[in-house]
Amino acid sequence: MSDIWVLAEARDGELKRVTYELIGAARALDAEAAVTVVLLGSGLAGMAEAAGAHGADRVLALDDPRLAAYSPDGWASALAEQARAATPDVILAPATFRGRDLAPRLAAKLGVGLASDVTELGRSDGAVTALRPIYAGKALARVRVAGKPAILTVRPNSFPAADTAGAGRLETVVPGELTALAVSSGIEAAASERPDVAEADIIVSGGRGMGGPEHFAMLEELADLLRAAVGASRAVVDAGWRPHGDQVGQTGKTVSPSLYIACGISGAVQHLAGMKTSKVIVAINKDSEAPIFGLADYGIVGDVFDVVPALIDALRARGGS
Ligand SMILES: Cc1cc2nc3c(=O)[nH]c(=O)nc-3n(C[C@H](O)[C@H](O)[C@H](O)COP(=O)(O)OP(=O)(O)OC[C@H]3O[C@@H](n4cnc5c(N)ncnc54)[C@H](O)[C@@H]3O)c2cc1C
C-alpha cells in the first residue's frame, strides 16, 4: 500500500475543489493508498474536517502562526522537514499559481524528480508515470518520475473529486526552525461573484471578435445562465477589455473545464495551449477557416451577435436562472 500526500489548496479558511480532485487522483493512482492531505497555515481544524469528509485517511496539519501567510521558502522547508521524516511515496500538488511555486522548491530541497502540470497518472515497473502537455500543448509527453517521493503538480479539472469520506485522522505538528525570507502580504480577490476561470467547470470565453468590452455583457449573461466563468484571449486582455486574471492561454491560465465555449476567438496556438484539454469545446466564429474549428467538438459558423443571444434565449426557454 502506497503512502500518497496531497498538498491542499485553500483560500479564506476553505479548501478548494482541486484538493478533492487530488484525493481522487491519488485514489486513481492507487485505490488502496493511504491518502494524507497536508494543510499548512494557522487554525486549520475546520479544513481538516472537510478533508476527511472528502476522502482523506489522514490529515497532517502544519499548524503554526509562522505559516499563516504563504511563504515559498518557509512552506517548502516546513514540508521538506515532514517529508524527510515520513518518506511518502508520492506527493501531489495542484497546478495552481501556489502549487507551481511550491512543488519545485520542495522537489529541490528533497533532491527528487518533479513532473508539472500533469493530466493523467499511472504506474510502470513500480515508478509513477504521468502524461503532460509540452510545446504549448502541441504534444503530450509520457514521463516517469524518479525518486521517492515522486512529486507531481496536477492540472485542475483533470480528475473527478473524491466523493467518499475517509477516516480523516488529524495529526497536528509544529515545524522546527523556519526560514521565511519571502512572505506573501495578501491576496486581492477579483470583484466578481462568478467562478474563477482556473476552477470553473464551464467557461464562456471571448476574443477580439466580440468587438469591444461592452459586448462582454452578453457573455456574462450566458455565463450566469450556465453558472460559468468568463474567460478571454490575450488580444482582449491586451486591449484592456478584460482583466488579466481572465486570460486563458500560454501566458494566462491553463484550464480543463467540462465545457469551453470560444466566442470570436481565432484559435492561435498560444490560446489553444491553455484550453485544449477541455472536455468539450464549442467554437463560434464567422470565419469557417478559423483554426479554432480544427480543435472544436462543435463549431458554429456565425456571427457572435446572432448566435450568443440565440443561445441565451434557448437557455432561458429551458428554464435557466
Ligand atoms: C509569446 C506569446 C504568448 C501569447 N499568449 C497568449 C495567451 O496566453 N492567450 C491568448 O489568447 N493569446 C496569446 N497570445 C496571442 C495569440 O498569438 C493571438 O494573438 C491571440 O490569441 C488572438 O486573440 P483572438 O483570437 O481574440 O483575436 P484574433 O486572432 O484577432 O481573432 C478574432 C476572431 O474573431 C472572429 N470574429 C470577428 N468578428 C466576429 C463576429 N462578429 N462573430 C464571430 N466571430 C468573429 C474572427 O474571424 C477571428 O477568428 C500570445 C502570443 C505570443 C507571441
The ligand as a Tripos MOL2 file, in Angstrom:
@<TRIPOS>MOLECULE
LIG
   53    58     1     0     0
SMALL
NO_CHARGES

@<TRIPOS>ATOM
      1 C1          4.5980   34.7330  -26.5460 C.3       1 LIG1
      2 C2          3.1180   34.8490  -26.8150 C.ar      1 LIG1
      3 C3          2.2370   34.4610  -25.8100 C.ar      1 LIG1
      4 C4          0.8640   34.5400  -26.0350 C.ar      1 LIG1
      5 N1         -0.0090   34.1300  -25.0430 N.ar      1 LIG1
      6 C5         -1.3380   34.1320  -25.3170 C.ar      1 LIG1
      7 C6         -2.2590   33.6460  -24.3520 C.ar      1 LIG1
      8 O1         -1.9150   33.2720  -23.2160 O.2       1 LIG1
      9 N2         -3.5750   33.6440  -24.6660 N.ar      1 LIG1
     10 C7         -4.0460   34.0810  -25.8890 C.ar      1 LIG1
     11 O2         -5.2730   34.0450  -26.1080 O.2       1 LIG1
     12 N3         -3.1730   34.5480  -26.8050 N.ar      1 LIG1
     13 C8         -1.8590   34.6100  -26.5390 C.ar      1 LIG1
     14 N4         -1.0030   35.1310  -27.4650 N.ar      1 LIG1
     15 C9         -1.5760   35.8640  -28.6270 C.3       1 LIG1
     16 C10        -2.0480   34.9590  -29.7430 C.3       1 LIG1
     17 O3         -0.9850   34.7070  -30.6190 O.3       1 LIG1
     18 C11        -3.1910   35.6340  -30.5330 C.3       1 LIG1
     19 O4         -2.7400   36.8920  -30.9700 O.3       1 LIG1
     20 C12        -4.4690   35.8480  -29.7150 C.3       1 LIG1
     21 O5         -4.8340   34.6310  -29.0750 O.3       1 LIG1
     22 C13        -5.5760   36.2910  -30.6510 C.3       1 LIG1
     23 O6         -6.7230   36.5710  -29.9130 O.3       1 LIG1
     24 P1         -8.1630   36.4760  -30.5770 P.3       1 LIG1
     25 O7         -8.4090   35.0980  -31.0540 O.co2     1 LIG1
     26 O8         -9.1110   37.0670  -29.6130 O.co2     1 LIG1
     27 O9         -8.0750   37.5120  -31.7810 O.3       1 LIG1
     28 P2         -7.9540   37.2960  -33.3420 P.3       1 LIG1
     29 O10        -6.8550   36.3750  -33.6970 O.co2     1 LIG1
     30 O11        -7.9460   38.6470  -33.9380 O.co2     1 LIG1
     31 O12        -9.3100   36.5470  -33.7350 O.3       1 LIG1
     32 C14       -10.5680   37.1140  -33.6910 C.3       1 LIG1
     33 C15       -11.5260   36.1050  -34.3000 C.3       1 LIG1
     34 O13       -12.8430   36.5980  -34.1560 O.3       1 LIG1
     35 C16       -13.5550   36.2690  -35.3370 C.3       1 LIG1
     36 N5        -14.6620   37.2380  -35.4260 N.ar      1 LIG1
     37 C17       -14.5890   38.5710  -35.6830 C.ar      1 LIG1
     38 N6        -15.8140   39.1340  -35.5950 N.ar      1 LIG1
     39 C18       -16.6800   38.1140  -35.3010 C.ar      1 LIG1
     40 C19       -18.0570   38.0620  -35.0770 C.ar      1 LIG1
     41 N7        -18.8300   39.1580  -35.1080 N.pl3     1 LIG1
     42 N8        -18.6390   36.8610  -34.8030 N.ar      1 LIG1
     43 C20       -17.8830   35.7390  -34.7610 C.ar      1 LIG1
     44 N9        -16.5500   35.7320  -34.9390 N.ar      1 LIG1
     45 C21       -15.9500   36.9160  -35.1980 C.ar      1 LIG1
     46 C22       -12.5610   36.3670  -36.4560 C.3       1 LIG1
     47 O14       -12.9790   35.5720  -37.5520 O.3       1 LIG1
     48 C23       -11.2990   35.8420  -35.7700 C.3       1 LIG1
     49 O15       -11.1540   34.4400  -35.9890 O.3       1 LIG1
     50 C24         0.3740   35.0530  -27.2630 C.ar      1 LIG1
     51 C25         1.2790   35.4380  -28.2530 C.ar      1 LIG1
     52 C26         2.6340   35.3520  -28.0340 C.ar      1 LIG1
     53 C27         3.5760   35.7640  -29.1230 C.3       1 LIG1
@<TRIPOS>BOND
     1     1     2 1
     2     2     3 ar
     3     2    52 ar
     4     3     4 ar
     5     4     5 ar
     6     4    50 ar
     7     5     6 ar
     8     6     7 ar
     9     6    13 1
    10     7     8 2
    11     7     9 ar
    12     9    10 ar
    13    10    11 2
    14    10    12 ar
    15    12    13 ar
    16    13    14 ar
    17    14    15 1
    18    14    50 ar
    19    15    16 1
    20    16    17 1
    21    16    18 1
    22    18    19 1
    23    18    20 1
    24    20    21 1
    25    20    22 1
    26    22    23 1
    27    23    24 1
    28    24    25 2
    29    24    26 1
    30    24    27 1
    31    27    28 1
    32    28    29 2
    33    28    30 1
    34    28    31 1
    35    31    32 1
    36    32    33 1
    37    33    34 1
    38    33    48 1
    39    34    35 1
    40    35    36 1
    41    35    46 1
    42    36    37 ar
    43    36    45 ar
    44    37    38 ar
    45    38    39 ar
    46    39    40 ar
    47    39    45 ar
    48    40    41 1
    49    40    42 ar
    50    42    43 ar
    51    43    44 ar
    52    44    45 ar
    53    46    47 1
    54    46    48 1
    55    48    49 1
    56    50    51 ar
    57    51    52 ar
    58    52    53 1
@<TRIPOS>SUBSTRUCTURE
     1 LIG1         1 GROUP 0 **** ****
